[in-house]
Amino acid sequence: MDLGIAGRWAVVCGASKGLGWGCARALALEGVNVIMAARGAEALEAAAARLRAELPAGAPNRILTVAADVTTEAGRAALLAVPGGPGRDVDMVVTNAGGPPPGDFRQWDRDAWLRAIDANMLAPIELIKATVDGMAARGFGRIVNITSSAVKAPIDILGLSNGARSGLTGFVAGLARSGLAARGVTINNLLPGKFATDRLRATLQAAADKSGQSLQAIEDAQRQQIPARRFGTPEEFGAICAFLCSIHAGYITGQNILLDGGLYPGTF
């Protein structure tokens, strides 16, 4: 299927690894010009080099990088002013930030909450604010927020993530229905379950350390809970993101799309 987005411009946050990398890769392979953002310059440049090497010979689309912390105003400004890019006139924005640490809510002070809200709620909103009106004026735009399955089924030790990401979800629910879809702009959230990323590995290692079991035992037990009997891959996650950014997804907006291999047991 031709997604119809070759030659357009996309910003992908957290693009040096994991799910952000999967999204950047999928969009680039569709011929999209991709601005990859992440905080670590070395890892980001290595990821961009891998992606450029994977593109077909002579591919005209560009892969640009911005090493910046997009939870800060300066970082977002750098992202939207990268030399050779379109400025704020991007066609697609994929927001993504690492989740806040797990723990007991009794241990979290005001600063911990504000860090979580800045990264997982306010930073995406600021990127949307900076780009969405231009998208509407041009008649095409796609915003995809990578949130978490915890929005659908909260996880007790991830209270910071539950709270901050749910705030973003509520905001998107209203904004997506504010008339933007009639002007060609959609906003959706992708809710990943257990994907084979560094974040999952760290979480499983913490569980292994706490329980005294081996990492392999913890991984096997987690897989058995998933009807698909496996963890997801960044590549398949990216493919779904790319479809939501395509010309074929203009009738999908304001949705929370759960990717968890069937783990969530509910009907709705």
C-alpha positions in Angstrom: 0.0 0.0 0.0 1.3 3.5 -0.9 0.7 5.6 2.2 0.8 8.8 0.1 3.2 10.7 2.3 6.5 10.6 0.4 8.2 13.9 0.4 6.4 15.3 3.5 8.2 16.2 6.7 7.9 14.5 10.1 9.3 15.2 13.5 9.9 12.1 15.7 10.9 12.5 19.3 12.9 9.9 21.2 14.0 8.6 17.9 17.4 7.2 18.8 16.0 3.9 20.0 12.9 1.9 20.9 9.5 2.9 19.7 10.6 6.3 18.5 13.2 4.6 16.3 10.6 2.3 15.0 8.4 5.2 14.0 11.3 7.2 12.4 12.3 4.1 10.4 8.8 3.3 9.1 8.2 6.9 8.0 11.6 7.2 6.3 11.1 4.0 4.4 7.9 5.5 3.1 9.9 8.4 1.7 9.2 10.9 4.4 11.8 13.5 5.4 12.4 12.8 9.0 13.8 15.0 11.8 15.0 12.7 14.5 15.2 14.1 18.0 16.7 12.7 21.2 18.8 13.9 24.1 21.9 11.8 23.5 23.9 13.0 20.5 26.0 10.0 20.0 23.2 7.5 20.1 21.1 9.7 17.9 23.8 10.0 15.2 24.4 6.3 15.2 20.6 5.7 14.8 20.4 8.1 11.9 23.4 6.5 10.2 21.7 3.1 10.5 18.5 4.5 9.0 20.3 6.3 6.1 22.0 3.0 5.3 18.7 1.2 5.2 17.1 3.6 2.7 17.1 2.6 -1.0 20.0 3.8 -3.1 19.3 7.3 -4.3 16.3 7.9 -2.0 15.6 11.6 -2.1 14.2 12.0 1.4 16.3 13.5 4.1 17.2 12.4 7.6 18.1 15.2 10.0 19.0 15.1 13.6 18.5 17.3 16.6 20.2 16.4 19.9 17.9 18.3 22.4 15.7 17.8 25.4 12.2 18.6 24.0 10.8 18.9 27.5 12.5 22.3 27.5 11.5 25.4 25.6 15.0 25.7 24.1 14.9 22.1 23.0 11.6 22.4 21.2 12.8 25.6 19.5 15.9 23.8 18.3 13.8 21.0 17.0 11.6 23.3 14.9 14.5 25.3 13.6 16.9 22.6 12.4 19.0 23.8 9.4 17.6 22.3 6.2 14.2 21.5 7.8 10.8 23.1 7.2 10.7 25.0 10.4 7.3 24.8 12.0 5.8 23.7 8.7 6.1 20.0 9.5 3.3 17.7 8.3 3.6 15.0 11.1 4.7 15.1 14.7 5.3 12.0 16.7 5.7 12.9 20.4 7.5 10.5 22.6 9.2 10.7 26.0 10.6 8.0 28.3 8.2 7.2 31.1 8.9 8.5 34.6 10.3 6.0 37.2 8.1 3.5 38.9 7.6 3.6 42.7 5.2 4.3 45.6 3.3 7.6 45.3 4.2 8.3 49.0 7.8 8.7 47.8 7.1 11.3 45.1 7.3 15.0 45.9 6.0 18.0 43.9 9.1 18.1 41.8 8.8 14.5 40.8 5.2 15.1 39.7 6.2 18.3 37.8 9.0 16.4 35.9 6.5 13.7 34.9 3.9 16.3 33.7 6.5 18.3 31.8 7.8 15.3 29.9 4.6 13.3 29.4 1.9 15.9 29.1 3.1 19.5 28.6 6.0 18.9 26.2 3.6 17.1 23.7 1.0 19.8 24.1 3.6 22.5 23.4 4.8 20.7 20.2 1.2 20.4 19.1 0.6 24.1 19.8 3.6 25.0 17.8 2.6 23.1 14.7 -1.1 22.3 14.5 -2.3 25.6 13.1 0.1 25.5 10.3 -1.0 22.0 9.5 -4.6 23.1 9.4 -3.8 26.1 7.1 -2.1 23.7 4.7 -4.9 21.2 4.8 -2.9 18.2 6.1 -1.5 17.1 9.4 -0.9 14.1 11.5 -0.1 14.1 15.2 0.7 10.8 17.0 1.4 10.7 20.7 3.2 7.6 22.1 1.6 7.2 25.5 1.2 3.9 27.3 -1.2 1.0 27.9 -1.3 2.3 31.4 -3.7 4.9 30.2 -6.2 2.1 29.4 -5.3 -0.2 32.3 -3.3 1.7 35.0 -0.3 0.0 36.6 0.0 0.6 40.3 3.7 1.2 40.4 3.6 3.7 37.5 1.4 6.3 39.1 3.5 9.2 37.7 3.0 7.8 34.2 -0.7 7.0 34.8 -1.4 10.6 35.9 0.7 12.6 33.4 -0.2 10.5 30.3 -3.9 10.5 31.3 -3.8 14.3 31.4 -2.5 14.3 27.8 -5.1 11.8 26.7 -7.9 14.1 28.1 -6.5 17.1 26.3 -6.2 15.3 23.0 -9.8 14.0 23.3 -11.0 17.6 23.2 -8.6 19.1 20.7 -9.1 16.3 18.2 -12.8 17.1 18.1 -12.4 20.9 17.9 -12.7 21.2 14.1 -9.2 20.2 13.1 -10.3 17.0 11.4 -12.4 19.0 8.9 -9.2 20.8 8.0 -7.3 17.6 7.4 -5.5 17.3 10.7 -5.8 14.2 12.9 -4.5 13.6 16.4 -4.3 10.1 17.9 -2.5 8.3 20.7 -0.7 5.0 20.4 -0.7 2.9 23.7 2.1 0.4 23.7 2.0 -2.6 25.9 5.1 -4.8 26.3 7.6 -4.1 23.5 11.1 -5.3 23.3 12.8 -2.0 24.3 15.4 -0.8 26.8 12.6 0.5 28.9 11.0 -3.0 29.2 14.3 -4.6 29.8 15.0 -2.2 32.7 11.6 -2.8 34.2 12.0 -6.6 34.0 15.4 -6.5 35.5 14.1 -4.4 38.4 11.4 -7.0 38.9 14.0 -9.8 38.8 16.2 -8.0 41.3 13.3 -7.5 43.7 11.9 -11.0 43.5 15.2 -12.9 43.4 14.3 -14.7 40.2 16.4 -14.7 37.1 15.7 -12.2 34.3 14.9 -15.1 32.0 12.2 -16.4 34.4 10.6 -13.0 34.6 10.6 -12.5 30.9 9.1 -16.0 30.3 6.4 -15.3 32.8 5.6 -11.9 31.2 5.3 -13.5 27.8 2.9 -16.1 29.0 0.5 -13.4 30.2 0.3 -12.0 26.6 -2.1 -13.9 24.3 0.4 -13.4 21.4 3.0 -15.1 23.7 5.7 -12.6 22.8 6.8 -9.0 23.2 6.1 -6.5 20.4 8.8 -5.1 18.1 9.6 -1.5 17.4 9.3 -2.2 13.7 5.7 -3.3 13.9 4.9 -0.4 16.2 6.4 2.0 13.7 4.3 0.5 10.9 1.1 1.3 12.7 2.4 4.8 13.4 3.2 5.3 9.7 -0.3 4.2 8.8 -1.9 6.7 11.1 0.3 9.4 9.4 -0.9 8.3 6.0 -3.5 9.7 3.6 -5.6 6.7 4.4 -6.1 7.5 8.0 -7.9 10.9 7.7 -11.1 9.4 9.3 -9.3 8.3 12.4 -8.9 11.0 15.0 -9.2 11.4 18.8 -8.5 7.7 19.3 -6.4 5.7 21.8 -5.1 2.7 19.9 -3.9 -0.1 22.1 -1.0 -2.3 20.9 -0.5 -5.0 23.5 -0.8 -8.4 21.9 -4.2 -8.9 23.4 -3.1 -8.4 27.0 -5.9 -6.0 28.0 -8.9 -8.2 28.9 -11.7 -5.8 28.3 -14.2 -5.5 25.5 -13.9 -1.7 25.2 
